[in-house]
Amino acid sequence: MEVGIDTGQATVPFLETGCEVTAIELGKDIAEFYLRKVEERPH
């Protein structure tokens, strides 16, 4: 679990190893940015 995911710089490496990630981001715009960044990855 990650609180304050921001752009996902620290989170994406976990996804690349096959981990499931639960993330909380309060900023709507940054959350949408992150989702577009990882939309093709299983998570």
N, C-alpha and C positions, 0 to 999 in steps of 0.2 A: 504494500500500500504506500502510496506517495501523496502527501498533502502539499499543494503548491507546485504542480507539475511544470508550470511555465511552458517553455518550448519543448520539453521532453529530452533535453540534452543528456540528462542522467538516466532517463527511463528507457529510451530506445534501445540501448545495449541489452537491457534485460529482455525486451521483446525479441531481440535477435537471437537470444539463446533459448527461446521457447517458453520463457516464464509468462505467466498471466499477471497482469498488472491492474490494480484498482487504484484510480487516481482521483483526487479532488482538486479542482481548480475553480476559484471563485470568480475569476475574470472571464466573462462570456466570450470576448473576442479571442483571448489567448487559448481558451478551451477549444474553440472552433478551429483555430490555427493548428493546434496539436492533433485534433481528430483528422483533419485533412492530411497532415503529415504522415499518419500511421494508418490511413483508411484501408490500404491494401494488405496490411499485416494481420495475421490472426491474433486476437487478443481477448 
